[in-house]
Amino acid sequence: MIIPGKSDPDTYRLNQAAAWSTAITKGQSDIIAMITSGDELHHVLGTITSLVEQHSDNDLHASILLAAPDGEHLLHGAAPALPEVYNRLIDGLPIKDGNGCCGTAAFLKTPVVIENTLTDARTAAFREVAQRFGLLACWSTPLLSRSGKLLGTFALYYKQPMAPSARDRELVRMLSSTTVLAIEYILADQERKRLLNLQQAAEQKAASAEHLAELAAEASRTGTFLVDLATNTIQFSRLLSSILTGDILHTHNRDLFVKHVHPEDAHIREAAYRDAVQTGHLAYEARFIWNDGTIHWVKVVGAYQYDQQGRAVTLSGTVSDITNEKLKNAEMQALQSRLQSL
């Protein structure tokens, strides 16, 4: 792995302290660039841990754990130099006092130093694996947001019993804020993408539902409409235009549809609208004359929608082609008449 901020050896020899500080600052800049360019969180955190290992004055391994959504456990974030067995062991570590270095630091929200993991009671559960891999001391720092929310822990594991050096403390101090920034920014971006995906899925589902509704409407020869009463303009489905006029019209002019009502049935429509003003519900059956001159029966059903002052603002509803139904009824009546005349 290429470590951001690695300094030139000659510069170190000339001014080691200044070069070290410059290297960390450069590393922070490179990490921020990774964050804003959309790198995965585990990759960014892994680079941070490697930067610490590169510039520490001790033989150590760095680890970052993330607070689980339940706020009661710590999850593996990044620790590329630690044994995989150990990473699996502490993945899902319960946050509680006395439960290892990181579990305790997360619980207390304060740094915890365990100078000897083989003798400290807080690491008793991890003693065997710590001894096997030479993880003989640990220092864990909680990663907190500005509001004090626990985001995770930043831990250093040493190959010998010891307390953290001044340089290591300065390293963690400088990089903790960068780590908090990475966690907050990337997790927020992931949540934004998750919500965007949910929104897109919902829109696709709604579009599918609308398409199914249109198919069902077409299968039942039913059109839909919405009239804005303030402007007397109409929005409608394609099938409504076909049912009322025989053609597909592209208009918002409501009167273009009204003029297709059969003159002998105009009074039926007018009476239905007078009743609807009182009841809020519209219902009538009337004949409509298509553009080709043919006559078709239509059933109209609708309802008014009102504002907070009780004023009707829109009228929505459906229209259905009932021509075949009317013809069947007429045929049935004619048949009954012939039977009665026998």
C-alpha positions as MATLAB code, in Angstrom:
seq = 'MIIPGKSDPDTYRLNQAAAWSTAITKGQSDIIAMITSGDELHHVLGTITSLVEQHSDNDLHASILLAAPDGEHLLHGAAPALPEVYNRLIDGLPIKDGNGCCGTAAFLKTPVVIENTLTDARTAAFREVAQRFGLLACWSTPLLSRSGKLLGTFALYYKQPMAPSARDRELVRMLSSTTVLAIEYILADQERKRLLNLQQAAEQKAASAEHLAELAAEASRTGTFLVDLATNTIQFSRLLSSILTGDILHTHNRDLFVKHVHPEDAHIREAAYRDAVQTGHLAYEARFIWNDGTIHWVKVVGAYQYDQQGRAVTLSGTVSDITNEKLKNAEMQALQSRLQSL';
ca = [
       0.000    0.000    0.000;
       1.220    3.499   -0.854;
       1.104    5.589    2.295;
       0.112    9.264    1.846;
       2.596   11.768    3.273;
       5.666    9.531    3.333;
       8.630   11.906    3.702;
      11.900   11.977    1.871;
      14.630   10.346    4.079;
      17.083   13.190    3.457;
      14.543   15.717    4.693;
      14.072   13.631    7.816;
      17.768   13.707    8.547;
      17.901   17.493    8.120;
      14.939   18.289   10.260;
      13.244   15.188   11.520;
      10.604   16.869   13.695;
       9.527   19.310   10.992;
       9.535   16.601    8.337;
       7.454   14.320   10.536;
       4.822   17.030   11.094;
       4.830   17.890    7.393;
       4.396   14.229    6.474;
       1.357   13.842    8.725;
      -0.184   17.066    7.425;
       0.372   15.892    3.853;
      -1.131   12.541    4.781;
      -4.215   14.261    6.181;
      -4.636   16.225    2.943;
      -4.344   13.059    0.878;
      -6.889   11.282    3.093;
      -9.360   14.159    2.775;
      -8.945   13.908   -1.000;
      -9.797   10.200   -0.747;
     -12.901   11.026    1.288;
     -14.217   13.621   -1.132;
     -13.453   11.491   -4.188;
     -15.766    8.760   -2.922;
     -13.351    6.085   -1.663;
     -14.860    3.285    0.432;
     -14.764    3.836    4.198;
     -12.716    0.707    4.930;
     -10.116    1.842    2.389;
      -9.850    5.316    3.918;
      -9.611    3.928    7.452;
      -7.028    1.375    6.349;
      -4.905    4.169    4.920;
      -5.148    6.079    8.199;
      -3.986    3.074   10.235;
      -1.098    2.478    7.833;
      -0.098    6.139    8.117;
       0.126    5.774   11.897;
       2.203    2.595   11.637;
       4.516    4.251    9.107;
       5.252    7.320   11.238;
       5.233    5.924   14.788;
       8.523    5.596   16.647;
       7.413    2.173   17.962;
       6.689   -1.280   16.596;
       2.903   -1.280   16.650;
      -0.336   -2.082   14.845;
      -3.228    0.352   14.517;
      -6.919   -0.518   14.543;
     -10.139    1.432   14.017;
     -13.461    0.036   15.211;
     -16.833    1.549   14.326;
     -19.818    1.956   16.620;
     -22.624   -0.353   15.533;
     -26.041    1.192   14.765;
     -27.381   -0.229   18.047;
     -24.812    1.818   19.978;
     -23.927   -1.222   22.075;
     -21.224   -2.932   20.018;
     -18.052   -2.133   18.082;
     -17.583   -3.422   14.543;
     -14.406   -3.991   12.555;
     -13.449   -0.885   10.594;
      -9.839   -1.309    9.542;
      -6.724   -3.004   10.879;
      -4.820   -4.367    7.872;
      -1.698   -5.210    9.907;
      -3.471   -7.104   12.711;
      -3.998  -10.877   12.440;
      -7.330  -11.728   10.862;
      -8.095  -14.075   13.767;
      -7.884  -11.163   16.175;
      -9.962   -8.892   13.942;
     -12.721  -11.503   13.838;
     -12.527  -11.941   17.606;
     -13.211   -8.289   18.384;
     -15.712   -7.688   15.569;
     -18.995   -7.091   17.395;
     -17.258   -6.344   20.716;
     -19.828   -5.310   23.366;
     -19.355   -1.793   24.684;
     -19.035   -2.082   28.439;
     -16.705   -1.196   31.256;
     -13.854   -3.677   31.695;
     -14.387   -5.375   28.322;
     -10.955   -4.971   26.763;
      -9.253   -1.735   25.946;
     -11.633   -0.612   23.182;
     -14.842   -1.766   24.857;
     -13.881    0.169   27.980;
     -12.791    3.311   26.099;
     -16.028    3.316   24.135;
     -18.083    2.858   27.309;
     -16.288    5.568   29.279;
     -15.762    7.836   26.241;
     -12.248    8.496   27.429;
      -8.816    7.137   26.397;
      -7.792    3.877   28.058;
      -4.202    2.616   28.356;
      -3.443   -1.014   29.170;
       0.327   -1.279   29.572;
       0.337   -5.076   29.890;
      -2.433   -7.139   28.287;
      -1.178  -10.313   29.974;
      -1.812   -9.027   33.488;
      -4.609   -6.451   33.186;
      -8.025   -7.826   34.178;
      -9.759   -5.859   31.418;
      -8.087   -7.967   28.717;
      -8.529  -11.359   30.392;
     -10.887  -12.588   27.654;
      -8.324  -11.776   24.958;
      -5.172  -12.817   26.815;
      -4.493  -16.049   24.942;
      -4.756  -14.573   21.454;
      -2.920  -11.404   22.531;
       0.004  -13.481   23.779;
      -0.007  -15.632   20.644;
       0.358  -12.624   18.366;
       2.497  -10.485   20.625;
      -0.081   -7.787   21.311;
       1.315   -6.975   24.745;
       0.013   -3.432   25.311;
      -2.888   -1.378   24.015;
      -4.048    2.225   23.973;
      -7.570    3.018   22.775;
      -9.045    6.460   22.108;
     -12.785    6.966   21.581;
     -13.792    8.722   18.370;
     -16.523   11.226   19.186;
     -18.593   13.569   17.050;
     -18.919   17.231   17.963;
     -22.130   16.407   19.795;
     -20.363   13.700   21.803;
     -21.849   10.747   19.934;
     -19.605    7.687   19.865;
     -18.452    6.885   16.323;
     -15.807    4.268   17.135;
     -12.363    3.765   18.642;
      -8.786    4.316   17.472;
      -6.411    1.781   19.047;
      -2.667    1.142   18.992;
      -1.280   -2.316   19.860;
       2.360   -2.599   20.973;
       4.740   -5.551   20.725;
       5.986   -5.017   24.293;
       4.449   -3.869   27.584;
       4.545   -0.062   27.562;
       2.610    3.181   27.627;
       2.127    5.191   24.403;
       4.969    7.510   23.472;
       4.609   11.263   23.071;
       4.874   10.901   19.299;
       2.131    8.262   19.231;
      -0.126   10.486   21.317;
       0.471   13.341   18.884;
      -0.162   11.038   15.921;
      -3.513    9.919   17.265;
      -4.423   13.476   18.258;
      -3.751   14.734   14.730;
      -5.441   11.859   12.933;
      -8.455   11.359   15.200;
     -10.165   14.455   13.811;
      -9.469   13.256   10.263;
     -10.887    9.856   11.148;
     -14.037   11.392   12.630;
     -14.441   13.474    9.464;
     -14.074   10.361    7.303;
     -16.629    8.377    9.300;
     -19.202   11.169    9.442;
     -18.819   12.227    5.812;
     -18.805    8.762    4.264;
     -21.599    7.349    6.437;
     -23.715   10.429    5.706;
     -23.027    9.983    2.000;
     -23.965    6.299    2.233;
     -27.209    7.235    3.990;
     -27.936    9.855    1.325;
     -27.412    7.246   -1.394;
     -29.559    4.744    0.512;
     -32.416    7.248    0.772;
     -31.979    8.163   -2.891;
     -32.183    4.491   -3.853;
     -35.311    4.102   -1.712;
     -36.827    7.141   -3.382;
     -35.989    5.818   -6.837;
     -37.382    2.396   -5.920;
     -40.559    4.029   -4.620;
     -40.863    6.098   -7.800;
     -40.371    2.988   -9.921;
     -42.952    1.147   -7.841;
     -45.360    4.054   -8.162;
     -44.754    4.190  -11.911;
     -45.396    0.451  -12.146;
     -48.555    0.809  -10.070;
     -49.688    3.699  -12.275;
     -48.985    1.636  -15.372;
     -50.958   -1.291  -13.949;
     -53.786    1.066  -13.089;
     -53.764    2.372  -16.647;
     -53.853   -1.183  -17.998;
     -56.729   -2.045  -15.663;
     -58.544    1.114  -16.696;
     -58.077    0.318  -20.367;
     -59.246   -3.253  -19.817;
     -62.420   -1.947  -18.166;
     -62.771    0.937  -20.648;
     -62.496    3.486  -17.838;
     -60.852    6.905  -18.128;
     -59.910    9.318  -15.371;
     -60.021   13.107  -15.037;
     -59.148   15.972  -12.700;
     -60.722   19.412  -13.190;
     -59.195   22.561  -11.687;
     -62.318   24.572  -10.872;
     -60.429   27.868  -10.574;
     -59.195   27.699  -14.183;
     -61.757   25.236  -15.616;
     -58.855   23.225  -17.051;
     -58.780   19.462  -17.122;
     -56.149   16.774  -16.792;
     -57.170   13.375  -18.094;
     -56.034    9.938  -19.134;
     -55.662    9.067  -22.784;
     -58.583    6.642  -22.550;
     -60.977    9.375  -21.362;
     -60.425   11.295  -24.576;
     -61.110    8.174  -26.604;
     -64.308    7.375  -24.661;
     -65.773   10.894  -25.017;
     -64.678   11.845  -28.536;
     -63.449    8.723  -30.299;
     -60.011   10.350  -30.737;
     -56.941   11.162  -28.659;
     -57.037   14.876  -27.835;
     -54.171   16.906  -26.421;
     -55.872   19.753  -24.626;
     -56.650   21.176  -21.201;
     -59.831   22.842  -22.443;
     -62.707   21.201  -20.608;
     -65.326   22.662  -22.963;
     -63.949   20.631  -25.884;
     -65.265   17.520  -24.147;
     -68.545   19.079  -22.975;
     -69.556   19.936  -26.549;
     -69.615   16.194  -27.352;
     -72.596   15.608  -25.027;
     -75.668   14.667  -27.052;
     -77.985   17.706  -27.192;
     -80.934   15.608  -25.988;
     -78.927   14.559  -22.886;
     -77.478   17.966  -21.987;
     -80.200   18.462  -19.359;
     -79.160   15.181  -17.683;
     -75.612   16.466  -17.277;
     -76.769   19.862  -16.036;
     -79.091   18.320  -13.433;
     -76.320   16.005  -12.216;
     -73.991   18.970  -11.694;
     -76.673   20.887   -9.774;
     -77.090   17.915   -7.444;
     -73.314   17.549   -7.083;
     -73.009   21.108   -5.793;
     -75.251   20.085   -2.895;
     -73.977   16.536   -2.256;
     -70.336   16.745   -3.379;
     -70.824   13.699   -5.600;
     -71.387   13.593   -9.351;
     -73.077   10.750  -11.237;
     -74.911   10.557  -14.546;
     -75.260    8.546  -17.740;
     -75.500   10.286  -21.097;
     -74.841    9.863  -24.780;
     -71.753   11.395  -26.380;
     -71.309   12.059  -30.074;
     -67.910   11.051  -31.399;
     -65.989   12.922  -34.060;
     -66.998   10.273  -36.606;
     -70.702   10.903  -35.855;
     -71.364    7.673  -33.961;
     -73.193    7.805  -30.615;
     -71.886    6.133  -27.459;
     -73.202    5.801  -23.926;
     -70.954    7.055  -21.123;
     -71.214    6.805  -17.336;
     -69.592    9.665  -15.401;
     -68.809    9.400  -11.658;
     -66.882   12.003   -9.651;
     -66.429   13.912   -6.408;
     -65.451   17.408   -5.377;
     -62.382   18.128   -3.247;
     -62.514   21.091   -0.855;
     -60.027   23.471    0.757;
     -59.915   24.354    4.471;
     -62.571   27.050    3.958;
     -64.946   24.481    2.486;
     -64.642   25.745   -1.075;
     -64.613   23.220   -3.899;
     -61.225   23.408   -5.639;
     -61.097   20.318   -7.836;
     -63.385   17.688   -9.289;
     -62.002   14.229   -9.990;
     -63.577   11.090  -11.267;
     -63.927    8.440  -13.942;
     -65.785    7.929  -17.199;
     -66.780    4.492  -18.481;
     -67.977    3.358  -21.886;
     -71.281    1.574  -21.201;
     -72.457    1.373  -24.816;
     -72.342   -2.425  -24.935;
     -74.174   -2.634  -21.627;
     -76.917   -0.347  -22.924;
     -77.206   -2.343  -26.161;
     -77.496   -5.605  -24.213;
     -80.191   -4.084  -22.002;
     -82.070   -2.860  -25.061;
     -81.832   -6.295  -26.661;
     -83.075   -7.906  -23.444;
     -86.032   -5.520  -23.249;
     -86.887   -6.178  -26.904;
     -86.740   -9.920  -26.283;
     -88.978   -9.627  -23.242;
     -91.470   -7.560  -25.248;
     -91.631  -10.226  -27.957;
     -92.113  -12.935  -25.346;
     -94.959  -11.003  -23.735;
     -96.639  -10.558  -27.105;
     -96.721  -14.289  -27.783;
];
